[in-house]
């Protein structure tokens, strides 16, 4: 299996209320991909980090293998969420992919 973890930092120009709405949209959009993307076993978006966090939200997803991760990246439903709910609002993205047992 493959773990795909992303941490995003939203753009500074948004108010706390706007950021809450953006996070909600990202969470709903990405978690809505379960059952639609082949090989996507689990997907969870965390939006309420501790004050010690240096990111605004985190994606934690598990896929069957690296081929499934590559398919996820280009799947039309994922691309639509990324293009409409994530990328326009994000100033920084960090990704860590790994094989897990």
C-alpha positions, 0 to 999 in steps of 0.5 A: 500500500501507499500513503499519500500525505499533503499539508497545505497552507492557505493564502494569507489574504483570506479571513478566518471565516473565509479559510473555514469555508475553503477548508470545508470545501476542500474536505468535502471535495476530497473525501467525496472521491472515496469510491470514485477513484480506483485504488483509493482505499482511505481518504481523510482531510484534517482541518483543525490543527493545533496552534503548533502546526505550520499548515492549515490542513492535511490530507491523509490518504491510502492507495493500493499501490504506486500505480493507483497513486499515479492514477489518482493524480490524473483522475478527472474527479480529483483534478476537478477538486484540485483545480476548483477547491484547492489550488486557487486558495493555496500558497504552499503545498508539501507532499510525502508519499511512502510505501506502507505495510 
